[in-house]
Amino acid sequence: MGHGPKGVAILGSTGSIGRQTLDVIRRLPGQFRIVGLAAGANHTLLEDQSREFHPDLVWCQAEGRHMDIKAAAGRKTGWATMDEMAAHPDVEIVVVATAGAAGLAPTLAALRAGKAVALANKEVLVMAGHIVTAEAERGGGELRPVDSEHSAIWQCLWGEDVAAVEKLILTASGGAFRDLPVRDLDRVTPREALRHPTWDMGRKVTIDSATLMNKGFEAIEARWLFNVPMDRVEVLMHRESIVHSLVEFADGSVKAQLGEPDMRLPIQCALSYPERVPSDAVPRLNLARAKTLNFEAPDFSRYPCLRLALEAGAKGGTWPAVLAAADEIAVERFVGGEIGFREIAKVVDATLSAHDGAADPDLGQVLAADAWARAFAAAHAGRANAAAQRN
């Protein structure tokens, strides 16, 4: 793989994608070097990771623990913010695996510095796709998708003329409640919602998979990653999670990428691109064992969050940023037991309906819309919770 180990910074190293990225790197000895590790509050796991990989730079929200983390990594390890880590000269690939708006600033910093960004954070492109893609073009950076659906589309487009793309088709497993009668969704508990049928993901993404908000986010992301208008991005239900996405071309030909539902393959693709590196990290697909693959159109009465996301994506401007921020608050409130499962969509809908948006926002307007949406969604969720308590 070229000129020696590639320098990697992993932002969100203790989360699901971060841990799986380190697993891929373990299985490819000598090909990558961990320059930076950044985490949230899980300082214990970050200490373990630092002890194993000896990064040059570390960061953690639990700053009171930084001496312990630095000691675990080694005497030469420094403390750096995620933005500093992302732009560091020894870093070639930045894996952005943080959740929510926290991934935006380091993504922009990495792209300005001409880095390859392996992007696993949905909100970055949902909030500010036009800004992020423009920054990549200006700074010479490169966006490499990590989501399995976007990785599938990306792989289908290797060697193709993007101008010949007719349609991008994202697949969705349907989440934890795909077979539950719609009337029973009101009784869903956070514990039930956190059990995804096929994927191992973090809490926020698992809830978004149950509401299909994640698929709406992915549709908006696809619009920016592959420069295709929103009306040419579709969602198809596919419960087996074997066909990860499809591309339809102008001549009617359709390409699909298939594989076992395992995030380590798209992570490895993003790290090793443009090469395909032999690895035993991912189980091989056995279609004879799978036998049947099922597809159907999404039911928007079951998945109102998907409809809201597609509508916000079509509007563009600040509406996707408001969508992402309101969803983040609503999911937090649901996981905390303050609102019901179906209230997630109601909080997001109310926030979007109240938003007075900007059509071509700069970064300041995007961040202002994000802050406004968080405050509005929190207040709306609080009122919904209070009403439920009275009843």
TILO-74369 format. One record per residue (C-alpha): residue number from 1; residue in three letters; x, y, z. Coordinates in steps of 0.001 Angstrom, whole numbers, plus 524288, in hexadecimal, padded with zeros to 5 digits. Layout:
R|NUM|ALA|X|Y|Z
...
This chain:
R|1|MET|80000|80000|80000
R|2|GLY|80933|80A8A|7FB77
R|3|HIS|813D8|8118D|80310
R|4|GLY|81268|80BCE|810B6
R|5|PRO|8085D|80C8D|81B87
R|6|LYS|7FDFA|816EC|81955
R|7|GLY|7FBA3|8202E|824A5
R|8|VAL|7EDB9|81F4C|829E4
R|9|ALA|7E62D|82778|833B6
R|10|ILE|7D99F|8219D|83902
R|11|LEU|7CFDC|82B53|83E86
R|12|GLY|7C61F|823AF|846A9
R|13|SER|7CF50|81841|84900
R|14|THR|7C778|81267|85444
R|15|GLY|7BAA0|811DC|84CC2
R|16|SER|7B5D1|806A8|8443E
R|17|ILE|7BC3D|80B4C|83784
R|18|GLY|7C89D|80F75|83E87
R|19|ARG|7CA44|8022B|844FF
R|20|GLN|7C7D6|7FB0F|83826
R|21|THR|7D19C|803F1|8312D
R|22|LEU|7DBFB|80012|83B08
R|23|ASP|7D850|7F1D4|838D7
R|24|VAL|7DA88|7F368|82A2F
R|25|ILE|7E7B1|7F9EF|82CBA
R|26|ARG|7EBAE|7EEEC|83607
R|27|ARG|7E943|7E530|82B18
R|28|LEU|7F1A5|7ECDC|82164
R|29|PRO|7FE8E|7EDC9|828CC
R|30|GLY|8089B|7F74B|82396
R|31|GLN|7FF09|7FE2D|81A7D
R|32|PHE|7F9F8|808D0|82395
R|33|ARG|7FF32|81097|82F09
R|34|ILE|7F645|816BC|8392A
R|35|VAL|7FA57|824FB|83A57
R|36|GLY|7EE8A|829A5|84213
R|37|LEU|7E357|82446|84A40
R|38|ALA|7D819|82CB7|84EFE
R|39|ALA|7CC9F|8284C|85739
R|40|GLY|7C10F|82D3E|85EF3
R|41|ALA|7BF86|829AE|86D33
R|42|ASN|7C442|81B8F|86C8B
R|43|HIS|7D1DE|81E8D|871A3
R|44|THR|7D40A|8109F|87686
R|45|LEU|7D2F8|80AB3|868F2
R|46|LEU|7DB03|815E3|86344
R|47|GLU|7E5BA|812A2|86D0F
R|48|ASP|7E577|80466|86886
R|49|GLN|7E5F4|80879|85A39
R|50|SER|7F11B|811F6|85CE0
R|51|ARG|7F8B8|8076D|863F9
R|52|GLU|7F757|7FE66|8582D
R|53|PHE|7F964|807FB|84CDE
R|54|HIS|8023B|81295|852E4
R|55|PRO|7FC74|81E3E|84BAB
R|56|ASP|8041C|82AEB|84A94
R|57|LEU|7F7E1|832BA|84E30
R|58|VAL|7EC1F|83025|856E6
R|59|TRP|7DFEC|8378B|85AE8
R|60|CYS|7D466|83461|863AD
R|61|GLN|7C8C9|83BF4|868FE
R|62|ALA|7CC98|83765|8769C
R|63|GLU|7D830|840CB|876E6
R|64|GLY|7DAE3|83E00|8852F
R|65|ARG|7DFB7|830A9|880BD
R|66|HIS|7E93E|8358F|8768F
R|67|MET|7F53E|83247|87EB4
R|68|ASP|7F0BF|8241A|87FF4
R|69|ILE|7EDFF|82336|8716A
R|70|LYS|7FAFC|82958|86DA6
R|71|ALA|80210|82048|8770A
R|72|ALA|7FB74|8147F|870D1
R|73|ALA|7FF80|818EA|86333
R|74|GLY|80D90|81C22|8667A
R|75|ARG|815DC|82780|86AE3
R|76|LYS|81681|82DFD|85D8A
R|77|THR|807CD|82E95|85BB3
R|78|GLY|801A4|83C20|85B1E
R|79|TRP|7F40B|8415C|85DE7
R|80|ALA|7ED70|84744|851DC
R|81|THR|7DFC0|84B88|84E30
R|82|MET|7D88E|843FB|84395
R|83|ASP|7DA84|84F63|83A21
R|84|GLU|7E92D|84F6E|83CB3
R|85|MET|7E9E0|840B0|83B62
R|86|ALA|7E25F|840F5|82E84
R|87|ALA|7EBD0|84AC0|8287A
R|88|HIS|7F869|844F0|82DEE
R|89|PRO|80306|84331|82377
R|90|ASP|8056B|834E3|8270E
R|91|VAL|7F715|8316B|824EE
R|92|GLU|7F339|82CD5|81751
R|93|ILE|7E5C0|82736|81A55
R|94|VAL|7DC2C|82CB3|8244C
R|95|VAL|7D164|82361|82881
R|96|VAL|7C60B|82BD6|82D1C
R|97|ALA|7BE17|82278|8356F
R|98|THR|7B88B|82C1F|83F35
R|99|ALA|7A9D6|82DBF|84075
R|100|GLY|7A266|83A43|83DC7
R|101|ALA|7A717|84800|83AED
R|102|ALA|7B420|845AC|841ED
R|103|GLY|7B993|83FDC|83558
R|104|LEU|7B7AE|84BFA|82CDD
R|105|ALA|7C31A|854A4|8311F
R|106|PRO|7CD89|849E9|830A3
R|107|THR|7C879|8454C|82366
R|108|LEU|7C9FA|85307|81DFD
R|109|ALA|7D77D|8543D|82447
R|110|ALA|7DBD7|8476E|81DFD
R|111|LEU|7D6C3|84B1B|81084
R|112|ARG|7DD29|85895|8112D
R|113|ALA|7E9F0|85189|8140E
R|114|GLY|7E81E|848A9|80834
R|115|LYS|7E59E|83C1A|80FD1
R|116|ALA|7DD97|8303D|80BFA
R|117|VAL|7D1B6|83009|814EC
R|118|ALA|7CB7E|822C5|81756
R|119|LEU|7BE34|827E4|81B57
R|120|ALA|7B571|81FDC|82432
R|121|ASN|7AE49|82B7C|82A1A
R|122|LYS|7A129|82D99|82380
R|123|GLU|79E64|83B15|828E2
R|124|VAL|7AA62|8418F|822B8
R|125|LEU|7A531|840C8|814C7
R|126|VAL|796F8|841EB|818E4
R|127|MET|799B3|84EC5|81FF2
R|128|ALA|7A325|854EA|8167C
R|129|GLY|7A4FD|84CAF|80A45
R|130|HIS|7A6D4|85867|80159
R|131|ILE|7B138|85E2A|80A5D
R|132|VAL|7B862|8514F|80C88
R|133|THR|7B91E|84DA3|7FE27
R|134|ALA|7BD96|85B6E|7FA7C
R|135|GLU|7C837|85ABB|804F9
R|136|ALA|7CCDB|84D9B|7FFA2
R|137|GLU|7CE16|85382|7F21F
R|138|ARG|7D540|85F99|7F705
R|139|GLY|7DE96|858A0|8003B
R|140|GLY|7E134|84CBA|7F7C1
R|141|GLY|7DB98|84387|80200
R|142|GLU|7D3DA|8375E|7FEDE
R|143|LEU|7C74F|831C4|80491
R|144|ARG|7C6D5|822FD|805B5
R|145|PRO|7B9E8|81D5F|80A69
R|146|VAL|7B9B8|81380|81587
R|147|ASP|7AB12|810FE|816AC
R|148|SER|7A88A|803D6|81047
R|149|GLU|79E62|809AB|80707
R|150|HIS|7A70E|814C3|80252
R|151|SER|7B2D5|80BDC|80179
R|152|ALA|7AAA9|802EB|7F8D8
R|153|ILE|7A71B|80E16|7EFAD
R|154|TRP|7B532|812D8|7EFB8
R|155|GLN|7BA1E|80549|7EC0F
R|156|CYS|7AFD9|80413|7E152
R|157|LEU|7B4DC|810F2|7DBAD
R|158|TRP|7C346|80D4E|7DB69
R|159|GLY|7C731|80E6D|7CD24
R|160|GLU|7B9E2|813E2|7C908
R|161|ASP|7B621|82107|7C352
R|162|VAL|7AE0E|827A1|7CDFC
R|163|ALA|7A6DB|82F4E|7C364
R|164|ALA|7A0AA|82259|7BF21
R|165|VAL|79A29|82028|7CC62
R|166|GLU|78B5A|81FEA|7CB5C
R|167|LYS|787E2|81C5F|7D951
R|168|LEU|78DF0|818C9|7E66B
R|169|ILE|7864D|80E96|7EE1F
R|170|LEU|78947|80D53|7FCA0
R|171|THR|784C9|80110|8039D
R|172|ALA|77EDE|800B0|81157
R|173|SER|77D03|7F4E3|81A1C
R|174|GLY|77146|7FB1C|820CF
R|175|GLY|776C9|7FB76|82E8B
R|176|ALA|7723D|7F4CB|83ADF
R|177|PHE|7638F|7F6C4|838A0
R|178|ARG|761E8|7F3B6|82A43
R|179|ASP|757FA|7E8F7|82D5B
R|180|LEU|7512F|7EF76|838F7
R|181|PRO|7435C|7F45F|83651
R|182|VAL|7439F|8033E|834FB
R|183|ARG|739B8|804B0|84010
R|184|ASP|74347|7FE0E|8495C
R|185|LEU|74E67|80798|846CE
R|186|ASP|7494F|8107B|851AD
R|187|ARG|74D26|8062F|85BB6
R|188|VAL|75B23|8044C|856F6
R|189|THR|76571|805D8|861A4
R|190|PRO|77350|80B20|85FEA
R|191|ARG|778DE|7FDBD|8635E
R|192|GLU|770E8|7F75C|85870
R|193|ALA|774C2|8020E|84ED1
R|194|LEU|7832D|7FFEC|85189
R|195|ARG|782C9|7F1E9|84C6E
R|196|HIS|785AE|7F2B6|83DD5
R|197|PRO|782C6|7E64E|835FD
R|198|THR|78F2A|7E5E8|82DB3
R|199|TRP|79905|7F098|83100
R|200|ASP|7A14C|7F394|83D03
R|201|MET|7A116|8026C|83E5F
R|202|GLY|7A138|80D46|84870
R|203|ARG|794F2|8117D|84FB7
R|204|LYS|7917F|81D58|84772
R|205|VAL|7930F|81641|83A6F
R|206|THR|78B68|80A71|83F70
R|207|ILE|77FB9|812F4|84335
R|208|ASP|780B7|81A2D|83634
R|209|SER|78079|80CE0|82F7C
R|210|ALA|773EF|80958|83692
R|211|THR|76D62|81607|83217
R|212|LEU|77444|8158A|824BE
R|213|MET|77929|8235D|82720
R|214|ASN|786A6|81DD3|82457
R|215|LYS|78258|81A45|81698
R|216|GLY|77D58|82814|81463
R|217|PHE|78A62|82D4F|81913
R|218|GLU|79151|823F1|80FD7
R|219|ALA|78922|82895|8045B
R|220|ILE|78D38|836A7|80735
R|221|GLU|79B69|83255|808CA
R|222|ALA|79AEC|82AFB|7FBD7
R|223|ARG|79641|8374A|7F516
R|224|TRP|7A2D9|83E27|7F962
R|225|LEU|7AC7D|832DF|7F8B2
R|226|PHE|7A8FC|82F68|7EAB5
R|227|ASN|7A3B0|83C7B|7E5A9
R|228|VAL|79653|83720|7E214
R|229|PRO|7899B|83EDB|7E41A
R|230|MET|780C9|83A49|7EF36
R|231|ASP|775FB|83642|7E5C6
R|232|ARG|77F48|82BE2|7E04E
R|233|VAL|78207|825AD|7ED8D
R|234|GLU|778AC|81AEE|7F1DA
R|235|VAL|77707|811CF|7FD82
R|236|LEU|77390|80369|7FC4D
R|237|MET|7704A|7FA4B|80793
R|238|HIS|77916|7EE3E|807FD
R|239|ARG|77877|7E6B3|814B2
R|240|GLU|783F1|7DD91|81247
R|241|SER|78DF0|7E8C1|811C9
R|242|ILE|795D7|7E190|80766
R|243|VAL|793EF|7EAE2|7FBEC
R|244|HIS|799A1|7F72C|801E0
R|245|SER|79559|80076|7F70C
R|246|LEU|7937D|8014D|7E867
R|247|VAL|79674|80AB6|7DD4D
R|248|GLU|78DF8|80BB4|7D12D
R|249|PHE|79491|81128|7C515
R|250|ALA|78F2C|818A6|7B973
R|251|ASP|78F42|80C79|7B0D4
R|252|GLY|786A2|8050A|7BA91
R|253|SER|7919C|7FCDC|7C045
R|254|VAL|79186|7FB3D|7CF21
R|255|LYS|79D8A|7F83B|7D768
R|256|ALA|79CD5|7F3DA|7E591
R|257|GLN|7A6E0|7F122|7F01C
R|258|LEU|7A436|7E53A|7F899
R|259|GLY|7AA5D|7E004|804EA
R|260|GLU|7A7B9|7DB2A|81298
R|261|PRO|7A2B6|7E5EF|81BA9
R|262|ASP|7AFD7|7E942|821BD
R|263|MET|7B4E6|7F736|822C5
R|264|ARG|7C30E|7F2F7|8220E
R|265|LEU|7C282|7F162|8133C
R|266|PRO|7BE5C|7FF74|8103A
R|267|ILE|7C7FF|80445|81A91
R|268|GLN|7D2FB|7FCA6|81405
R|269|CYS|7CF03|801D4|80698
R|270|ALA|7CFD5|80FD1|80BA1
R|271|LEU|7DD26|80D84|811D0
R|272|SER|7E390|80601|806B2
R|273|TYR|7DDA3|80CFC|7FAC7
R|274|PRO|7E0E5|80C2F|7EF77
R|275|GLU|7E5E4|7FE7F|7F273
R|276|ARG|7DE3F|7F28F|7F6C6
R|277|VAL|7E659|7EC65|80175
R|278|PRO|7E50A|7DDD5|804A4
R|279|SER|7DFA2|7DC15|81265
R|280|ASP|7D90A|7D207|81AF8
R|281|ALA|7D1C5|7DC98|82286
R|282|VAL|7C4C6|7DA77|81B9F
R|283|PRO|7BD33|7CDB9|819CE
R|284|ARG|7BB08|7CA10|80B92
R|285|LEU|7AD6A|7CAF0|805DE
R|286|ASN|7A6BC|7BDF4|802F1
R|287|LEU|79B38|7C0BC|7F9F2
R|288|ALA|79755|7B278|7F973
R|289|ARG|79503|7B31A|80816
R|290|ALA|78DDF|7C021|8070D
R|291|LYS|784F3|7BA66|7FC58
R|292|THR|77B0C|7C591|7FB88
R|293|LEU|77C89|7D454|7FB7E
R|294|ASN|77064|7DCA8|7FDD6
R|295|PHE|76D99|7EAAD|7F9C2
R|296|GLU|7620A|7F3D8|7FB86
R|297|ALA|75EB4|80247|7FBAE
R|298|PRO|75F0A|80943|808F7
R|299|ASP|7524E|80BBE|81041
R|300|PHE|75272|81A16|81453
R|301|SER|74775|8180B|81E1F
R|302|ARG|75091|80EE0|8257E
R|303|TYR|75C8F|8175F|82314
R|304|PRO|75880|825CC|823A5
R|305|CYS|7668D|829AF|826D9
R|306|LEU|76AD4|824DA|81971
R|307|ARG|7609E|82D67|812E0
R|308|LEU|764C2|83947|81AEF
R|309|ALA|7730E|83716|81788
R|310|LEU|77087|835B7|808F1
R|311|GLU|7683C|84221|80924
R|312|ALA|772A5|849B4|810A2
R|313|GLY|77D08|844C5|8073C
R|314|ALA|77502|84953|7FB92
R|315|LYS|7736D|856D6|801CD
R|316|GLY|781EE|857E0|80495
R|317|GLY|7877A|8641B|80AD8
R|318|THR|786EA|863BA|819B2
R|319|TRP|77BD0|859C1|81A5D
R|320|PRO|784A4|84DAC|81AB5
R|321|ALA|78C86|853BD|825E3
R|322|VAL|77FE6|855FD|82D59
R|323|LEU|77BA1|8481B|82A4D
R|324|ALA|7883D|84262|82FD9
R|325|ALA|78864|84AE9|83BFE
R|326|ALA|77A11|8488C|83F45
R|327|ASP|77BDA|839F1|83D6F
R|328|GLU|787BF|839CD|8465C
R|329|ILE|77FEC|84051|8513E
R|330|ALA|773DF|837D8|84EFE
R|331|VAL|77BD3|82B3D|84F61
R|332|GLU|78281|82FAA|85C03
R|333|ARG|7753C|83256|86220
R|334|PHE|76FEC|8252E|85DA3
R|335|VAL|77BA4|81DA3|862D5
R|336|GLY|77A1B|82528|86F8F
R|337|GLY|76BF1|820CC|870A9
R|338|GLU|7666A|82E8B|86F5D
R|339|ILE|75ED3|82C8B|862AC
R|340|GLY|75934|820D8|85B82
R|341|PHE|75EBC|81A86|84F40
R|342|ARG|754EA|820BC|845FF
R|343|GLU|7573A|82E0B|84C33
R|344|ILE|764C0|82E42|845E9
R|345|ALA|75E9A|8312B|838AD
R|346|LYS|754FF|83ACC|83EBA
R|347|VAL|75FF2|842B0|84511
R|348|VAL|76790|8430E|83848
R|349|ASP|75B67|846A3|8306F
R|350|ALA|757D2|851B6|839B7
R|351|THR|765AB|8571F|8393E
R|352|LEU|76658|856C5|82A5E
R|353|SER|758E2|85D05|82959
R|354|ALA|75CFE|86847|83233
R|355|HIS|769DC|86AB8|82B32
R|356|ASP|76BBE|87705|82324
R|357|GLY|776C1|87230|81A9F
R|358|ALA|7818D|87789|8120C
R|359|ALA|78306|8721C|8044A
R|360|ASP|791CA|8737E|80296
R|361|PRO|79770|87461|81051
R|362|ASP|7A572|876EF|8143D
R|363|LEU|7AB95|86F55|81F79
R|364|GLY|7A71F|8795F|82984
R|365|GLN|798FC|87817|8250A
R|366|VAL|799E6|86933|8255C
R|367|LEU|79F12|8695E|8334D
R|368|ALA|794C3|8735F|83755
R|369|ALA|78A0B|86AC3|83182
R|370|ASP|78FAD|85F15|838C6
R|371|ALA|78F93|8667E|845C7
R|372|TRP|781CE|86BA9|84385
R|373|ALA|77CB2|85E28|8400C
R|374|ARG|78291|85800|84C39
R|375|ALA|77C30|86221|854FD
R|376|PHE|76EFE|86132|84E0F
R|377|ALA|76F01|8523F|84DEC
R|378|ALA|772CD|8518F|85C55
R|379|ALA|767D1|85AD9|86011
R|380|HIS|75DF8|85385|857AC
R|381|ALA|7622C|84658|85D45
R|382|GLY|7611A|84C09|86AFA
R|383|ARG|75331|85072|86866
R|384|ALA|74FC4|84313|862CD
R|385|ASN|75578|83C7D|86ED2
R|386|ALA|74E04|8457C|87805
R|387|ALA|74150|842E3|870BD
R|388|ALA|743A5|83430|8718B
R|389|GLN|7462C|8352C|8802B
R|390|ARG|7394D|83C7F|88230
R|391|ASN|731FF|83216|87AAE
